[in-house]
Amino acid sequence: MSDFDQPKLTSPLPRSRRPYAALPLAWATVVLVLTLTPSAEMPRTPVWELLSFDTAAHAGVFAVLAGLSWFSLHRQRRWPRLARHAGGVVLVGSILFGALIEVLQMTMRLGRHGEWSDLLSDGIGAALAVGMAAVWSARQDGGRARPLASGLWLVLAAAATLSAVPMPARAQNAYLLRARARRTIKALAAPNLYGRGYVKQGEHLAAAYLRGQLAQLKLTPLAPNYTQPFILDVNTFPGVVSASIKADGPTGKLTNWQAGTACIAAPNSGTGTAKGRLVLLDTLVFTRPTVQARYLRTEWRSRILLMRAADASQLATLPAALRQRLNAAAAWITVVPKLTASLAAEQAAQPRVEVLAEKMPLWLDKAIFGDTATGAPQGRTVWSTVRVDAQLQRNYQTQNLAAVVRGSIRPDSFLVVSAHYDHLGMMGKDVYFPGANDNASGVALLLELAAHYARPENRPAYSVVFLLFGGEEAGLVGSSYFVTHPLVPLKSIKFLFNLDLLGTGEQGATVVNGKLFEAPYHRLLALNNAHHYLPALGARGRAANSDHFPFSEAGVPAFFMYTRGGSAAYHDVNDRPEALSLAGFAGAFGLVRDFLNEAGAAPAAKK
């Protein structure tokens, strides 16, 4: 057959009728399910040095999605115009789909946070796939590249160049700081550390984790194995915590209060199970002798005392004999506006619980006070059962952790960064207090500062000490012990910066002792104004609310900084990593670093 007899292909091969649209739809479903999985159920991801793992993952996932979508549109025959512009449609659709995911993550309260950088990564991945598809299509058509394909290829090249810019960019640094901080906070707030308290030795497990971090950074120990041991007394709750009430009669309703969400043990609660008649504290007991006399005659060992938090705070004003009678009650129930757990070093004679006011049943007032509308009494008795399994730990051995980066010029002059790593522990076998903001966030920032000064190029002129205190929640025990048993001379400490509650930052930060040490505070304020690290700074006076206090009382100049805004969870079961925005974390890092550098931690000038 001659060349003239060969059949000629005058049109492209017909597109397939197969339902290729199922491929991108299936992949989009997988992406949607994975991205809307609650953060607590997500596996940990590594943090890369020059390019975030999350950034690469987002780009890869959306590259697959865009590639499948382009293939599906390009191969379909029903809408030829759509097939001709498949690249543009896919790129716009992928970006809109990525934006939808970020909005859903912010609004569905799954513990995930929408990030503009994630959306940028989605766009880069989609542009990569569309650009490659456009070039492939142009080659299939005999090398005639469409303008859209060329434009997309240029966009892809620009995006790839921008994404390859290494770490010094401030936005990239902030992103990586938050990523590393989230990893640290999740590790410290994980269930297997049992709330970093004194049940199942959670604080020892946390200390072991942090020793590993300090050793990995190659910091110099200030004590053997970084550890300064000390002892304390603390009341713990390793067993059941529960409370319930029920009105008598066939229509009486039973109300059970769930530990952690509806009730908690009072910090000084005794141990045992109490059953008895519920008696509401009459507030006239504070003013009327007749009520006091009636209470002195009451047989309290068969009664359970119910009172409001405001009234409980006034019990200390009652005569000693009356206080003694009330202390003989079978149990105490205190109604509080918010469940805020804490620790105590002593134990009461009876089980005591605190119940959230909004969990109190509506029928209780009528049962105790009668029908307020008619004034007719109900004549019903309310019974209660309170159980608390408490254990007072005597001479419990715990520890501080201490490390140092030796100064290159003045190694005997010290700047100190501190944070407490302990928290409230557990309340029974199922309830634990994660302590993400308080104070896994402060520990995360301390470790970031330690990593910064541990790098050879950042070796400070003054020595920088990093102190991780135990026993803060038990009453500043660890920091007080350090002050009386210092591992460096207190007079050689030029300044201490204490980090606590740094997981938010939408409204800036507050500096305790800012009004006490005005000159250093004005330097801190000037740094923030110059670099816009945090939205605002506010100064407070002297306060015994964190580990800076024993130092400043001993004459060491010290600040305690905490962020404001965002999550209000504090000393409760809701203080979880997914609740933290870390909005001010990177800014707090830059601010504290610059302040320490001005105070003497800046690297010595190279000769």
C-alpha positions in Angstrom: 0.0 0.0 0.0 1.4 3.4 -0.9 1.7 6.4 1.3 -1.3 7.9 -0.5 -3.4 4.9 0.4 -2.7 5.3 4.2 -5.7 6.5 6.2 -5.2 9.9 7.9 -6.2 10.8 11.4 -8.0 14.1 11.0 -9.4 14.3 14.6 -8.3 13.2 18.1 -9.4 9.9 19.4 -12.9 9.9 20.8 -13.0 10.4 24.6 -14.1 7.6 26.8 -17.7 7.3 28.1 -16.5 5.7 31.3 -17.5 7.4 34.6 -14.0 8.8 35.5 -15.7 11.4 37.7 -16.0 8.7 40.4 -12.2 8.8 40.9 -11.9 12.5 42.1 -15.2 12.2 44.0 -13.9 9.2 45.9 -10.6 10.9 46.7 -12.3 14.1 47.8 -14.4 12.0 50.2 -11.3 10.5 51.7 -9.7 13.9 52.0 -12.8 15.3 53.7 -13.0 12.5 56.2 -9.4 12.7 57.1 -9.3 16.5 57.4 -12.4 16.5 59.6 -11.2 13.8 62.0 -10.9 15.1 65.5 -7.3 16.1 66.3 -7.1 13.9 69.3 -7.5 10.8 67.0 -4.8 12.0 64.5 -1.3 10.4 64.6 1.7 12.5 65.3 3.5 13.8 62.2 7.2 14.6 62.0 8.5 18.2 61.8 11.0 18.8 59.0 13.6 21.5 59.1 13.2 23.4 55.7 9.7 22.3 54.7 6.9 21.4 57.0 5.6 17.8 56.8 2.1 19.2 56.9 2.8 21.5 54.0 4.1 18.7 51.9 1.2 16.5 52.8 -1.4 19.1 51.9 0.4 19.7 48.6 0.6 16.0 47.8 -3.0 15.3 48.6 -4.3 18.2 46.5 -2.0 17.3 43.7 -3.7 13.9 43.5 -7.1 15.4 43.8 -6.4 18.0 41.0 -4.8 15.4 38.8 -7.8 13.0 39.0 -10.2 15.9 38.5 -8.4 17.1 35.4 -8.3 13.6 34.0 -12.0 13.2 34.6 -13.0 16.5 33.0 -10.6 16.2 30.1 -11.9 12.7 29.2 -15.7 13.4 29.4 -17.6 14.2 26.2 -20.8 15.8 27.6 -19.4 19.3 28.1 -16.7 20.0 25.5 -16.1 23.6 26.6 -15.5 22.4 30.2 -13.0 19.8 28.9 -11.1 22.6 27.0 -10.8 24.6 30.2 -10.3 21.7 32.6 -7.1 23.2 34.0 -8.7 26.5 35.2 -11.8 24.8 36.5 -9.8 22.2 38.5 -7.5 24.8 39.9 -10.3 27.1 41.1 -12.3 24.2 42.4 -9.4 22.7 44.3 -8.7 26.1 46.0 -12.4 26.5 46.9 -12.5 22.9 48.3 -9.4 23.6 50.4 -10.9 26.8 51.7 -14.1 24.9 52.6 -12.0 22.4 54.6 -10.3 25.2 56.6 -13.6 26.9 57.4 -15.1 23.6 58.5 -12.1 22.8 60.7 -12.5 26.2 62.5 -16.3 26.0 62.9 -16.9 22.3 63.8 -14.9 22.4 67.0 -13.0 19.3 66.2 -9.7 20.5 67.8 -8.4 21.4 64.3 -7.3 24.9 63.3 -7.7 26.6 59.9 -4.4 27.8 58.6 -3.8 30.1 55.6 -0.5 28.2 55.0 -2.5 25.0 54.5 -4.6 26.7 51.9 -1.5 27.9 50.2 -0.1 24.4 50.2 -3.4 23.1 48.7 -3.1 25.6 45.9 0.6 24.7 45.2 -0.3 21.0 45.0 -3.2 21.7 42.6 -1.1 24.0 40.4 1.6 21.4 40.2 -0.9 18.7 39.0 -2.7 21.1 36.6 0.6 22.4 35.2 2.0 18.9 34.5 -1.4 17.8 33.0 -1.4 20.9 30.7 2.1 20.2 29.5 1.2 16.5 28.9 -1.9 17.5 27.0 0.1 19.9 24.9 2.5 17.1 23.9 -0.4 14.8 23.1 -1.8 17.5 20.7 1.5 17.8 18.9 3.3 20.4 21.0 0.7 23.2 20.8 0.5 24.4 24.4 -2.5 26.4 25.3 -2.0 29.9 26.9 -3.7 28.6 30.1 -1.2 25.8 30.4 1.7 28.1 30.0 0.3 30.5 32.6 -0.3 27.7 35.0 3.2 26.5 34.5 4.5 29.9 35.4 2.3 30.1 38.5 3.6 26.6 39.5 7.2 27.7 39.0 6.7 30.8 41.1 4.9 28.8 43.8 7.6 26.2 43.9 10.2 28.9 44.2 8.4 30.6 47.1 7.9 27.2 48.9 11.6 26.5 48.6 12.5 29.6 50.5 14.3 28.3 53.7 13.5 29.1 57.3 14.6 32.8 57.9 11.2 34.1 56.7 9.3 35.2 59.8 6.0 33.6 58.7 7.7 30.3 58.0 9.5 30.5 61.4 6.2 31.1 63.2 4.6 28.2 61.4 7.4 25.8 62.4 7.4 27.1 66.0 3.7 26.4 66.4 4.1 23.0 64.8 6.9 22.0 67.2 5.0 23.5 70.1 1.9 21.5 69.3 4.0 18.3 69.2 5.4 19.1 72.7 2.1 20.1 74.1 0.4 16.9 72.8 3.1 14.8 74.3 2.8 16.4 77.8 -1.0 16.5 77.8 -1.3 12.9 76.6 -3.4 10.4 78.7 -0.3 8.2 79.2 1.2 10.9 81.4 -1.9 10.9 83.7 -2.2 14.6 84.0 1.4 15.0 85.2 0.3 14.7 88.8 0.7 12.3 91.7 -1.5 9.4 90.7 0.4 6.7 88.8 3.5 8.9 89.1 2.4 11.0 86.1 4.8 13.8 87.0 7.8 11.4 87.1 6.8 10.2 83.6 6.7 13.8 82.4 10.1 14.5 84.0 11.6 11.5 82.2 10.2 12.8 78.9 11.7 16.3 79.5 15.1 14.9 80.6 15.2 13.3 77.2 14.5 16.6 75.5 17.2 18.4 77.5 19.7 15.7 76.7 18.7 15.7 73.0 19.5 19.5 73.0 22.9 18.7 74.6 22.3 21.1 77.4 24.7 21.0 80.4 23.0 19.5 83.6 23.0 21.7 86.7 22.4 18.6 88.8 23.0 14.9 88.3 20.8 13.8 85.4 19.3 17.3 85.4 17.4 16.4 88.6 17.0 18.3 91.9 14.8 16.1 94.1 12.6 17.4 96.9 9.5 16.1 98.8 6.0 17.3 99.4 2.7 16.3 101.0 -0.3 16.1 98.6 -3.8 14.8 98.7 -4.6 12.6 95.7 -7.7 10.9 94.2 -6.8 7.5 92.7 -10.3 6.0 93.1 -13.9 6.8 92.6 -15.3 10.4 92.8 -19.1 10.5 92.7 -22.2 12.3 94.1 -25.9 11.9 93.7 -29.2 13.2 95.2 -32.8 11.9 95.3 -36.0 13.2 96.7 -38.1 10.8 98.8 -41.5 9.6 97.6 -42.5 7.6 94.5 -41.9 10.6 92.2 -38.5 11.4 93.5 -35.9 11.8 90.8 -32.3 10.5 91.0 -29.6 12.9 89.8 -26.1 11.6 89.4 -23.2 14.0 88.9 -20.4 12.8 86.6 -16.8 13.3 87.9 -14.9 15.8 85.8 -17.8 17.4 83.9 -20.4 17.8 86.7 -18.5 17.4 89.9 -14.9 17.2 91.3 -13.4 16.3 94.6 -12.6 19.3 96.8 -8.8 19.6 97.1 -8.8 18.7 100.8 -11.5 16.0 100.6 -11.4 13.2 103.0 -12.0 9.6 101.9 -15.1 7.4 102.3 -18.7 7.0 101.3 -21.4 9.1 103.0 -25.2 8.8 102.8 -27.6 11.1 104.6 -30.2 13.8 104.4 -29.3 16.9 102.5 -29.3 20.1 104.5 -28.9 23.5 102.7 -26.7 25.9 104.7 -28.9 28.7 106.0 -27.1 32.0 105.3 -28.7 33.5 108.5 -26.2 31.4 110.4 -23.7 34.2 109.8 -25.9 36.8 111.5 -28.5 35.2 113.8 -27.6 33.5 117.1 -30.8 31.5 117.0 -29.8 29.8 113.8 -26.3 29.2 115.2 -27.9 27.6 118.3 -30.0 25.3 116.1 -27.0 24.2 114.2 -25.1 23.5 117.4 -27.9 21.1 118.4 -28.1 19.3 115.0 -26.8 15.8 114.7 -24.5 16.4 111.7 -23.1 12.9 111.4 -26.3 11.9 109.6 -26.5 15.1 107.5 -24.8 16.1 104.2 -24.2 19.9 104.1 -25.0 21.7 100.9 -23.8 25.2 100.4 -22.9 27.8 97.7 -19.3 28.7 97.1 -19.8 32.2 98.3 -21.1 31.0 101.6 -18.4 28.3 102.0 -15.8 31.1 101.8 -17.4 32.7 104.9 -17.3 29.7 107.2 -14.0 30.8 108.7 -15.9 33.8 110.2 -18.1 31.5 112.3 -17.3 30.7 116.0 -14.9 27.9 116.5 -17.5 25.6 118.2 -19.9 26.0 115.3 -17.2 25.3 112.7 -16.3 22.2 114.6 -20.0 21.0 114.4 -20.2 21.6 110.7 -16.9 19.8 110.2 -18.6 16.8 111.8 -21.1 16.5 108.8 -21.1 13.3 106.9 -20.1 15.1 103.7 -20.0 18.5 102.1 -21.3 19.5 98.7 -20.4 23.0 97.5 -22.1 24.5 94.4 -19.6 26.4 92.3 -20.1 28.4 89.1 -17.1 26.7 87.4 -15.2 23.4 88.2 -11.7 24.5 89.0 -9.6 21.8 90.5 -6.6 22.3 92.7 -4.3 20.5 95.2 -4.0 20.5 99.0 -1.4 19.2 101.5 -4.0 18.1 104.0 -7.2 16.0 104.2 -10.6 16.8 105.8 -12.5 14.5 108.0 -15.2 13.8 105.5 -15.6 13.4 101.7 -16.2 16.8 100.0 -17.2 17.5 96.4 -17.8 20.5 94.3 -20.8 20.5 91.9 -21.3 22.7 88.9 -24.2 25.1 89.4 -25.7 24.4 86.0 -25.9 20.7 86.8 -28.1 21.3 89.9 -31.6 20.0 89.1 -34.5 22.5 89.0 -36.6 20.4 91.4 -34.1 20.8 94.2 -35.1 24.3 95.3 -38.8 23.4 95.5 -38.0 20.2 97.5 -35.9 22.2 100.0 -37.6 25.6 100.1 -41.2 24.7 99.1 -43.3 26.2 96.3 -42.1 29.8 96.1 -45.2 30.8 94.1 -47.7 29.8 96.8 -45.5 29.6 99.8 -46.7 26.1 100.5 -43.9 23.7 101.7 -43.4 20.5 99.8 -42.6 18.5 102.9 -40.1 16.3 101.0 -36.7 15.1 102.2 -33.7 15.0 99.8 -31.1 12.3 100.3 -27.6 12.3 99.0 -24.7 9.9 98.5 -21.1 11.2 98.2 -18.1 8.9 97.6 -14.5 10.0 97.3 -11.5 7.7 97.4 -8.7 10.0 98.6 -5.2 9.2 99.6 -2.9 11.7 101.3 0.6 11.2 100.1 3.2 12.0 102.8 6.8 12.9 101.8 6.2 12.2 98.2 9.5 12.6 96.3 9.4 14.7 93.1 11.9 16.9 91.4 12.9 20.1 89.6 14.9 19.8 86.3 17.8 22.2 85.7 20.1 22.8 82.7 22.4 25.5 81.4 24.0 26.9 78.3 27.3 28.2 79.5 28.1 31.8 78.5 31.0 32.5 76.2 32.0 35.8 77.9 30.5 35.9 81.4 29.7 32.3 82.3 29.2 33.2 86.0 26.4 35.7 85.2 23.0 34.0 84.7 19.8 34.7 82.9 17.0 32.2 83.9 14.0 30.9 81.9 11.6 28.9 84.0 8.3 27.0 83.6 6.5 24.4 85.7 5.8 21.0 84.1 3.5 19.5 86.8 -0.3 19.6 86.8 -3.3 18.2 88.7 -3.1 14.6 87.7 -6.1 12.3 87.9 -9.5 12.0 89.6 -10.4 8.4 89.5 -9.3 6.0 86.8 -11.2 7.7 83.9 -10.8 11.4 84.6 -7.5 13.3 84.1 -6.5 16.9 83.7 -4.5 17.4 80.5 -3.0 20.8 81.5 -2.2 21.8 77.9 -2.2 25.6 78.5 -1.2 25.1 82.2 1.5 24.5 81.6 2.6 22.4 78.7 2.5 25.6 76.6 5.1 27.3 78.8 7.3 24.2 78.8 7.1 24.2 75.0 8.3 27.8 74.8 11.1 27.1 77.2 12.3 24.2 75.1 12.2 26.4 72.0 14.4 29.0 73.7 16.7 26.2 74.9 17.0 24.9 71.4 17.8 28.4 70.1 20.6 29.1 72.6 22.0 25.6 72.3 22.9 26.2 68.6 26.6 27.1 68.3 25.9 30.3 66.3 23.6 31.5 69.1 25.8 30.7 72.1 25.0 33.5 74.6 27.5 35.8 76.2 25.9 35.3 79.7 25.0 31.8 80.8 21.3 31.0 80.3 19.7 28.6 82.8 16.5 26.6 82.1 14.5 25.5 85.1 11.5 23.2 84.9 9.8 23.2 88.3 7.7 20.5 89.9 5.2 21.1 92.6 3.9 24.4 91.3 0.3 23.3 91.5 0.9 22.2 95.1 1.8 25.7 96.2 5.0 26.8 94.4 6.8 24.0 96.2 9.5 23.3 93.6 10.5 26.9 93.0 10.5 27.7 96.7 12.8 24.7 97.3 15.2 26.0 94.5 15.4 29.4 96.1 16.4 27.9 99.5 18.7 25.3 97.8 19.9 27.2 94.7 22.0 25.4 92.0 23.4 28.8 91.0 24.0 31.8 93.3 20.8 33.9 93.5 22.9 37.1 93.5 24.4 36.1 90.2 21.0 35.8 88.5 20.5 39.0 86.5 16.9 38.3 85.5 14.4 35.5 85.6 11.6 35.1 83.0 8.9 32.7 84.0 6.6 31.2 81.3 3.1 30.0 82.2 -0.2 29.8 80.3 1.1 30.7 76.8 -1.2 28.7 74.6 -3.4 31.6 73.4 -2.5 35.2 72.7 -5.4 36.7 70.6 -5.5 39.7 73.0 -1.8 39.9 73.8 -0.1 39.1 77.1 0.1 40.3 80.7 3.4 40.7 82.6 3.3 40.1 86.3 5.8 42.3 88.1 5.7 44.7 85.2 4.7 47.5 87.7 7.4 46.3 90.1 10.3 46.4 87.7 9.4 49.3 85.6 12.7 49.8 83.6 12.9 46.2 82.4 9.1 46.3 81.5 9.6 49.4 79.4 12.4 47.6 77.5 10.0 44.7 76.9 7.3 47.1 75.8 9.7 48.9 73.4 10.7 45.6 71.8 7.1 44.6 71.3 6.2 48.0 69.8 9.2 47.8 67.5 8.5 44.3 66.2 4.8 43.9 66.8 5.3 40.4 68.4 2.0 40.5 70.4 -1.2 42.6 69.9 -0.7 44.2 73.3 1.2 44.0 76.6 -0.2 44.8 80.0 1.6 45.2 83.4 0.5 43.8 86.8 2.1 44.2 90.2 3.3 41.7 92.7 1.4 38.4 92.7 2.1 35.0 94.1 0.5 33.2 91.1 3.4 31.3 89.6 7.1 30.3 90.1 8.5 33.8 89.7 7.2 34.7 93.1 9.8 33.0 95.4 12.6 34.5 93.3 11.3 38.1 93.3 10.6 37.8 97.1 14.3 36.7 97.5 15.5 39.8 95.6 15.9 38.3 92.1 14.3 40.5 89.4 11.7 38.4 87.7 8.8 38.6 85.2 5.9 36.1 84.7 4.2 36.4 81.4 0.9 34.8 80.3 -1.1 35.3 77.2 -4.8 36.4 77.0 -7.8 35.6 74.9 -8.8 32.3 73.3 -9.6 29.3 75.4 -10.8 29.9 78.9 -10.2 26.3 80.1 -8.2 26.4 83.3 -7.7 23.6 85.9 -10.4 21.5 84.3 -10.7 18.6 81.9 -11.2 20.9 78.9 -7.6 22.3 79.0 -6.7 20.1 76.0 -4.2 20.7 73.2 -6.9 21.1 70.6 -8.4 24.0 72.5 -5.2 26.1 72.1 -4.8 28.5 69.2 -1.1 29.3 69.9 -1.9 32.7 68.4 0.8 34.4 70.4 3.3 31.6 70.7 5.7 32.7 68.0 5.4 36.3 69.1 6.1 35.4 72.7 9.2 33.5 71.6 10.6 36.5 69.7 9.8 38.9 72.5 11.4 36.8 75.3 14.4 36.0 73.1 15.0 39.7 72.2 14.6 40.7 75.9 17.1 38.0 77.0 19.5 39.1 74.3 19.4 42.7 75.4 20.0 41.5 79.0 23.2 39.7 78.1 22.2 36.6 76.2 23.1 37.9 72.8 26.0 36.0 71.2 29.4 37.7 71.5 30.5 39.6 68.4 32.6 37.5 66.1 36.2 38.6 65.8 
